[in-house]
Amino acid sequence: MKNRIFKGLLAIAVLVFLGRDADATLITLNSGQSATFLYDGATANPVCSLCDASVTLTFNGSSLTVAFSNTSSDNVSNVNVLTLFAFDSTPDLTFSNPQFSGLPSGKTWDFQTTGLGGFEFGSTSDQGITDGLEGGESGSLTVDISSPLNLTSLAIDATQTHFQSINVLNGTSTKPDGCVSGTDGCGSGPGGAAVTATQIPEPSSMLLLGSGLFALAQFARRKRS
């Protein structure tokens, strides 16, 4: 009897794990929460061990604020230049009134919802490497969410940056994916600050868990009768 219950619990755990894998979400933000995403060129292809970036996204219900920085440590001009960051989210969003601030003098960035390699929204430097961010440079973006209205939570499914003129392979480019600062294998973020958002289980995972526990309870009840 105990062996069967153990096997049943193990099967439930496997189903929940597979369900979470299929509905991968980096993090879910409630209104007023923020998360910092880290991008490490050492994990990209081609590898760029000196390409690093940090993007902090704050969800305010009706708007997003994004602070983005090239944290590369090459100390060489026009090398490992950050020229793009992009996100996928659930639900899909439409935007208006993007406003940039804090960029280095003379540099311009554009907010985009197309041309991002399959990502839904993000920003690119206006003139490629010329307007891209060198190591130590940063900027910020605020953009209104036009729809859906009255949004209370936002799931970030994936994120990516683009570095150009990297210091390997004759100045090619690389696109490291982002991870949530403070999670396993992702470092602790700027100044060691912990991520301020909470990771919320996906609905499909909770449904699988509930269904499995219900089936196990029914099995145990039949055995007792």
N, C-alpha and C positions, 0 to 999 in steps of 0.2 A: 504493500500500500504506500509506504513512505517513498519507495523507489519510484513509483508511478507519479506521485506528486512532484518529486524532484525533477523527473523528466518533463512533466508538464510545465513547471516553472522555467526550466531551461529553454523549452520551445518558445515560451512567451518572450523571454529575453531576446532570443534570436530574431523573432518577428519585429520587436520594437526597434532593435538595432538596424535591421534592414529598412524599416520604415523611415527612420531618421536619416539614413544614408540617401534614400531616394528623394527626400524633401529637404536637401541640405540648405540650411540658412545660417549665415555667419553669426547674425545677432538680430534681435528684435528690439527696437527702440520704442518706448512709450513717449508721449508728448513731454518735452522738457528734458529728455535724456540725451546723452551724447556718447560716442564711442570713437576711439582712436584706432586707425588701421595702419599697420606697418607693412612696408614693401621692401623685400630683400632681394637684390639682384643676384645673389649667390644661389637662389632657388629657381631662377629663370633659365631659359634657353634662348640665346646663348647666355652663359654665366657672366655676370659682372659683379665681382665681389665687392667693389667700391660703390655700387649703385644702391642707394637707400633713400626712402621717402617716408613721410608721415602725413596722414590726412585725418583730421578730426571732424566728424560730421555730427551736428546737433540738429535734432528734429524738434521743431516747435509747434507741431500740429498743422499750422497754415504756412509754414516756411521751413527752409533748410539753411543752416549756416555751415560753411565748409572752410576750415583752415588747412592749408596745404603747404608743405615744406619739402625742399630737397635737403636731406640730411646726409648726403654723401660727403666723404672725407678725403677726396682726392686732392683738393687745394690747387687744381689746375684749371685755368680758364677754358671754356668751350669744350669741356670733357664731362661726360656723365651728366648731361643736361636733362632735367625733367620737363617734358613737353605735354603731358596729358595725365589726367586721372579720370576714372569712369566707374559707374556703379550700376548694378541691377537691383531692383527692389520689388517687393510685393506689398501692396498692389502697384500696378503701373501708375505713373504720375504724369500730369501735364503741369507746365510751369509758366511763370510770367515774371517780368521785372527783375532780371538778374543784375546784381550790382557787385563789382569787384572793388577791393580796397587793399592797401598794404603792399602792393606789388612794387618791385624795384622801379626806380625812375626810368621812364621811357619804355617800359615793357607792358604789353597788352595781352590779355587772355580773353577767350570767347567761351560762353556757355553753349553747350550743344546737346541735342537729343537725337541726332543722327550722325552717321559717319564715325562711330566709335567702336567698330568691329563687333557689333552685336550687343554692346552694352546700351542701357537705356538713357542714361544721362551722365554728364560730366563736363569737363572743361579742357580746352587745348590752348596752347600758346598761339598767338595770332600769326607770327612769322617763324614757326618752327624753332630751331636752335637760337635764332636771334632774340626771340622773346621768351625763350625757355628759362627755367630757374636753375642757376648754378648752385653748387653746394653751399649751404648756409642761407640761401634766399627763400622767401616765403610770400604768401599772399592769402587773401580770404575772399569768400564769395557768399552773398546772401541772395536767395531766390525764393519767390513766393510759390506756393503750391496752389494751382488753379483748380485742380480736381484730382481725386475726390475731395469733397468738402467735409469738414468736421471729422477729419482723420485723427484717430487716437493712438494708433500704433503703426510702425513701419518696419518691415523685415528687410534687411540687407542680405541679398542672396549671394552676391559676388562683387568683387572690385579689383581694379587693375590700374597700373600706371605704365607710362611709356618713357623710357630713357633713350635719348639719341646721342650720337657721337661718343659711344662708350669706349673705355680704354682697352678694348680687346678687338681682335679681328678687324683691324683697319677702320675703326670708327663706325661700326654698324650699330644697330639698336636692339633693345631688349624690353620685354614687357612682364615684369614680375607681378604675380597675383598678391593681393593683400590678405592679411590675417588680423584678427582682433587683438589689440594689445592687451596683455595680461592673461591671455589664454595659453594653454599648454603649447610650448614650442614657438611662441611668438614674442618673447621678451616682455618687458614691463612698460614700454612707452616712454615718452619724454619725461625726464626727471623721476622715473620710477612710478609715475602716477598710475593708479589702477583704473581700469575701464569703469565707467559710471552707469552702464546699462546692464540689464539683467537678461540672460538668455532664457527664452521661454520655449517649452516643448512644443513641437509642431502638432497641430490638431490630429493628423493622421497617426502619429505615434501614440497619442493619448487614446485614440479610438482602438488601436490594436491592443494596447495594454488593457483597456477596459473589457474588450471582447474576450481576451484570453483569460482574465481573472474570472469573468462570468462563467465561461466554459469549465474552468477548473472547479468552481464552486458547485456547478451542476453535477460534475463527475463525483465529487466527494459526497454530495447528498444522496446520489444513487447507491454508492457503496454502503452508506450507513443504513439505508432502507433495505 
